[in-house]
Amino acid sequence: MPQDMPPVGGYGPIQYKRNLPFRGFRPRTYLLAMTVVMGYGWYQLVKEDVGAYPYSPLLQAEEDRDQVRRHLADQAREKELLGENLPVYNTNRFVRPTFAATPGNLTK
């Protein structure tokens, strides 16, 4: 019985490299696009004038009214507890207080 031999001229080449399809852009393209989008956003942010916002005076007035209401309520609460209003800071200048909303059961 004759032995099996390769075909005349040999076998064809064996494909050993991965043949992956091209998907998407190069990373450099994504980086460039992200830089352009972020640059445009920063440009818009810097270009926008805060005072040009049409409702900013209304919102500032609302914040001021709330600040005065809280300040007067705080003074009334101090007068009720202490009997007189004592200055917290060693100055006659108004120091804008900071209010932090905290749960009532944690501040005892």
N, C-alpha and C positions, 0 to 999 in steps of 0.2 A: 504494500500500500504506500503510495507516494505521500511525502510530507507536504502539509499546506505551506505555501510560500507567499510572500507579499506579491501584490500585483506588479507587473512590469512597470517601472518608473517610480515605484514606491507609493505609499499612502499620501493623502492630501495633508496639508498642515493642520495641526490641532489648535483650535481656538482656546487660548488660556486666559486672555484678557477679558475683563468685564465690559460688556457692551451696554452701558447705562444711557438711557435717553437724556438729552439736555433738558433740564427743567429750571425755568426762571432765569434771572439775570445774574451777572457776576456780583460778588459781594461788594466790589468797588462801586457798582451802579447803585446798589441799595444805600450804601454809605453816603454817596453824593446826593441822592434824593432826600435822605433824612436830613442832611446838612442844609439843603435848600429850604425844605419845609420849616425846620426849626429857625433858620435865619429869617425867613419871612415872618414867622410868629414873633420873634424878638423885635424885628423892625416895627411891626404893628403895635407892639406893646410900648416901645419907646416913643413912637410917633404920637400915640394917643395921649392927649392932655387930660389929666384927671379932672381939671376944672371944666373942661368942655363936655363932660358927661351931663346930659340935660337934666337929670333928676338929682344931681349931687347936692344942690342947695336944699332941696326938700328933704333928702335923707339926712343931711347934716342938722337941719332944724329939728327933725324928729329925734335924732340922737341927743341933741342939746336939751330938748324938753324932757326926755326920759332921764337924763343926767340930773337935771334940776329936781325932778320929782323924787328921784332916789336920794339925792342929797338932803332935801327937806325932810323926807321920811326918816333918814338916818339921824338927823339932828333932833327930831321929835322923839325918837326912840332913846337917844342918849339923854335927853332932858328928863324923860320918864324914869330912866334907870338911875342916872347919876344926880339929877336935880339941877344941874347946870351944864352948859356946853364948854368943855375944856378943849383948848387947841391941841391937836395931836402932834403937830410939828412946831418947831420953835421959829415960826415965821408968821407974819400976817398975810403973806401972799397966798392966794388960793392954789392949792395943790389938787389936781384932778384925781379923785379916788379911783381905784380899780375895783371892779366888782367881779367876783367869780361865782358862777352858779354852782353850788354844791348841794348834795342831798342833805336834808335836815337831820336825818338820824346819824350821820357821820360827824356832824359838827357839834358835839356836846361836850 
